Amino acid sequence: MRPKIVITMGDAAGIGPEIIFKSLNSKRIYNRCKPVVLGDYKVMKKTLDFVGIDLNLNKVDKLKDCKFSFGTVDIIDLDNINSPELNFGINNPVYGKAAVEYTIEAIKMCMDNYVDAIVSAPLNKKSMHMAGFNFEGQTEILAKYTKTEYYAMILILENIKLMMLSNHISLRNAVEYVKEGKIYNLIILAHNTLKNLGITNPVIAVAGLNPHASEDGLFGSEETIEIAPAIEKAKKEKINVLGPVPPDSIFLKAKEGEYDLVIALYHDQGNIPLKTLGFGKIVTFIAGIPIIRTSVGHGTAFDIAGKNLADETNIVEAIIVASELAISKNKSKN
């Protein structure tokens, strides 16, 4: 059964509306899911005019009025952008406020089980802040409105799933951040998330910090003092976790299907191999929140917005991944 996927429009001044239309101009998407766009009908109509794709628009107030049929894009119209003109590539608090409202409404739809998953087109942080919202990004909006305290990002590229212990901090601070308790908590979050997605006995691999995972202490002590104890503690709870695995081979093994998820210990340890393998195709997913939400790995791209130059590959992948995760989750419930 095709899951219902709500796609939020994102910032009207960015490439979100454009890539949404380009992604929905594909039978492949409609074969896998029932997509509906949540946004502003006027903006979507103006965008379709310059994109030049032969699609019909179906403005609806409720899901029951959607057609979910290839060739027709269903749009739930929040009618929250009243500007007479659509100005691309410019920060605008009206657009920023509207983008936040799409995310909040999509969360409600998913929490109330009207839809199975959310796919987010990008919002613009500056425009959002200009509108008076102090969220760091959409992740924090999702955490607040799902009342989630502990969450983390999963990056997905084909069969590779990646979580990172730390993200945007210096390398020196990232090394200091490698602590047993933090690693253990992330293993537990990863395990529970994968179980909720229908993987009955997920295999999790934790990367080492040092070359060759320190080779029994020759190149550092973090593996012995912090990483291995966290892994052993998780194993005592019947969690299938391996490591510390040498970081120079862990992603090759993940690519070959040995692990369901890899935990990298800092930003570049995870991002360099993933972006090398599939730049522009990486999908983000939030672990810890009670709903399925994926998003693109890029921003609003103001420099090319409104020029019909945006590539829809990433949002296509985000929709496909959301559909697959929703199907797996629904199967695990039955």
ABEGO torsion letter per residue (X at the ends): XBBBBBBBAEBAABAAAAAAAAAAABAAAAAABBBBBBBBAAAAAAAAAAAGBBBBBBBBABAAABAGBBGBBBBBBAGABABABBBBGBBBAAAAAAAAAAAAAAAAAAAAGABABBBBBBBBAAAAAAAGBABABAAAAAAAAAGBABBBBBBBBEABBBBBABBBBBAAAAAAABBAAAAAAAAAAAAAAAAAAGBABBBBBBBBABBGGGGGGAAEAAAAAAAAAAAAAAAAAGBBBBOBBBAAAAAAAAAAGABABBBBABAAAAAAAAAAABBGABBBBBBGBABBBBBBABBAGAAABGAGABBAAAAAAAAAAAAAAAAAAAAAAX
